[in-house]
Structures are given as structure tokens and as C-alpha cells.
Amino acid sequence: MPDTTSYIRDDEHGVKRVGETRVMLDSVVAAFHQGHSAETIAQQYPALTLEQIYGTITYYLANREAVDQYLSRQEEVWQEARKKADQRANPVV
């Protein structure tokens, strides 16, 4: 079985990234869920190679439960950040 873990890394904030790029695992999985082909994803994220995209999809499929839990936690983090941003008064207004 191929080592798909090398396609994904955790950055300094615990965000899963594809290889050494800044592209988040979340983005590739979302595009995959929307039915985009690896070639289309490559057009959306030119920093990624087709190998990295296929490796990321393979990683997701091999670790679906863990990745889905990670994505749920990420959504909670984003929701909390949006809530905090909405509570701050905009100094421009």
C-alpha cells in the first residue's frame, strides 16, 4: 500500500496542508466532494501536481472518518472566528 501520509502535513497551527504548499486539505476534499476531477482541481490550485492531488484524495479515502472529524473541527474554528469578527466594531464605519 502506498504511503499517502507524505502528501499531507500539519502546519504550525495544526492545519493540514498538501505537501509543502499552503493549499489546505480542506480545499482539495471540498473540490473532490463537488465532483471535480483531479485535472480541474489542478487548474484551481496550480501549486499542486496531479500526483499531490491524487495522493491527497487517496489519503482522504483511506482515512475518511478521521479526515471528516478534522473537517468538522475546522468548521467549528472558522465559525468561532467569524463570530468574533462580527462582534468587533468596524473602525471604518
C-alpha positions as CSV (number, residue, x, y, z in Angstrom):
1,M,0.0,0.0,0.0
2,P,1.4,3.5,-0.9
3,D,2.5,5.8,1.8
4,T,-0.1,8.6,1.5
5,T,0.9,10.3,4.7
6,S,3.8,12.1,2.9
7,Y,1.2,14.0,0.8
8,I,-0.3,15.7,3.9
9,R,1.4,17.7,6.7
10,D,0.3,19.6,9.7
11,D,1.5,23.2,9.7
12,E,2.5,25.2,12.8
13,H,-1.2,25.9,13.5
14,G,-2.4,22.3,13.2
15,V,-3.9,22.9,9.7
16,K,-3.5,20.0,7.3
17,R,-1.7,21.1,4.1
18,V,-0.9,19.4,0.9
19,G,2.9,18.6,0.7
20,E,5.0,21.7,1.3
21,T,2.3,24.0,-0.2
22,R,-0.1,26.3,1.6
23,V,-3.1,24.6,0.0
24,M,-5.3,23.1,2.7
25,L,-6.5,19.5,2.6
26,D,-10.0,21.1,3.2
27,S,-9.9,22.7,-0.2
28,V,-9.0,19.6,-2.2
29,V,-11.5,17.5,-0.3
30,A,-14.2,20.1,-0.9
31,A,-13.5,20.1,-4.6
32,F,-13.5,16.3,-4.7
33,H,-16.9,16.3,-2.9
34,Q,-18.2,18.7,-5.5
35,G,-17.3,16.2,-8.2
36,H,-14.3,18.0,-9.7
37,S,-11.7,15.8,-11.4
38,A,-8.1,15.9,-10.4
39,E,-7.3,17.9,-13.5
40,T,-9.9,20.5,-12.6
41,I,-8.5,20.7,-9.1
42,A,-5.0,21.2,-10.6
43,Q,-6.4,24.2,-12.6
44,Q,-7.9,25.6,-9.4
45,Y,-4.6,25.1,-7.4
46,P,-1.7,25.4,-9.7
47,A,0.8,25.0,-6.8
48,L,-0.3,21.3,-6.7
49,T,0.9,18.5,-9.0
50,L,-1.5,15.8,-10.2
51,E,0.4,13.4,-8.0
52,Q,-0.2,15.5,-5.0
53,I,-3.9,15.8,-5.8
54,Y,-4.4,12.1,-6.3
55,G,-2.3,11.4,-3.2
56,T,-4.5,13.8,-1.2
57,I,-7.7,12.1,-2.4
58,T,-6.2,8.7,-1.6
59,Y,-5.3,10.0,1.8
60,Y,-8.8,11.2,2.3
61,L,-10.4,7.9,1.1
62,A,-8.0,5.8,3.3
63,N,-8.7,8.0,6.4
64,R,-12.2,9.2,5.7
65,E,-13.5,9.1,9.3
66,A,-10.5,10.9,10.8
67,V,-10.5,13.5,8.0
68,D,-14.2,14.1,8.3
69,Q,-13.7,14.7,12.1
70,Y,-10.8,17.1,11.3
71,L,-13.0,18.9,8.8
72,S,-15.8,19.3,11.4
73,R,-13.3,20.7,13.9
74,Q,-12.0,23.1,11.3
75,E,-15.6,24.3,10.6
76,E,-16.1,25.0,14.3
77,V,-12.9,27.0,14.4
78,W,-14.0,29.0,11.3
79,Q,-17.4,29.6,12.8
80,E,-15.9,30.9,16.1
81,A,-13.6,33.2,14.2
82,R,-16.5,34.6,12.1
83,K,-18.5,35.1,15.3
84,K,-15.6,37.1,16.9
85,A,-15.1,39.1,13.8
86,D,-18.8,40.0,13.7
87,Q,-18.7,41.1,17.3
88,R,-15.9,43.6,16.7
89,A,-16.9,47.1,15.7
90,N,-15.6,48.1,12.3
91,P,-13.5,51.3,12.8
92,V,-14.1,52.4,9.2
93,V,-17.9,52.6,9.6
